[in-house]
Amino acid sequence: MPQLDTSTWFITILSMILTLFVIMQMKISKHVYYSNPEPASMKSLKQTTPWDTKWTKICLPHSLPLR
C-alpha cells in the first residue's frame, strides 16, 4: 500500500488560512459602521402656564391637625 505524501500539506493549509484571513479582512473593511446615535438637539420650549407666574397656596392634607 503506498504511503500518503504529506509534504505539501503545510503550505496548503497555510495558504488556505492566509486566503481566508484576507477575504475576511476585505469583507470587514467594506462594512459600514455607523457612528454612535446621538439624540437630535431639540430645544425645549418653555411653555408658560398661568400658575407659573402666580403664587399658589399650598394646603395641608386633611389628615394633619391644624395649629
Rosetta constraint file for C-alpha pairs under 8 A:
AtomPair CA 6 CA 10 HARMONIC 7.98 0.50
AtomPair CA 8 CA 12 HARMONIC 6.19 0.50
AtomPair CA 9 CA 13 HARMONIC 6.00 0.50
AtomPair CA 10 CA 14 HARMONIC 6.01 0.50
AtomPair CA 11 CA 15 HARMONIC 5.94 0.50
AtomPair CA 12 CA 16 HARMONIC 6.11 0.50
AtomPair CA 13 CA 17 HARMONIC 6.20 0.50
AtomPair CA 14 CA 18 HARMONIC 6.18 0.50
AtomPair CA 15 CA 19 HARMONIC 6.00 0.50
AtomPair CA 16 CA 20 HARMONIC 6.19 0.50
AtomPair CA 17 CA 21 HARMONIC 6.11 0.50
AtomPair CA 18 CA 22 HARMONIC 6.22 0.50
AtomPair CA 19 CA 23 HARMONIC 6.13 0.50
AtomPair CA 20 CA 24 HARMONIC 6.08 0.50
AtomPair CA 21 CA 25 HARMONIC 6.14 0.50
AtomPair CA 22 CA 26 HARMONIC 6.21 0.50
AtomPair CA 23 CA 27 HARMONIC 6.28 0.50
AtomPair CA 24 CA 28 HARMONIC 6.09 0.50
AtomPair CA 25 CA 29 HARMONIC 6.00 0.50
AtomPair CA 26 CA 30 HARMONIC 6.41 0.50
AtomPair CA 27 CA 31 HARMONIC 6.64 0.50
AtomPair CA 48 CA 52 HARMONIC 6.50 0.50
AtomPair CA 49 CA 53 HARMONIC 7.63 0.50
AtomPair CA 50 CA 54 HARMONIC 6.90 0.50
AtomPair CA 51 CA 55 HARMONIC 7.21 0.50
AtomPair CA 51 CA 56 HARMONIC 7.13 0.50
AtomPair CA 60 CA 64 HARMONIC 6.85 0.50
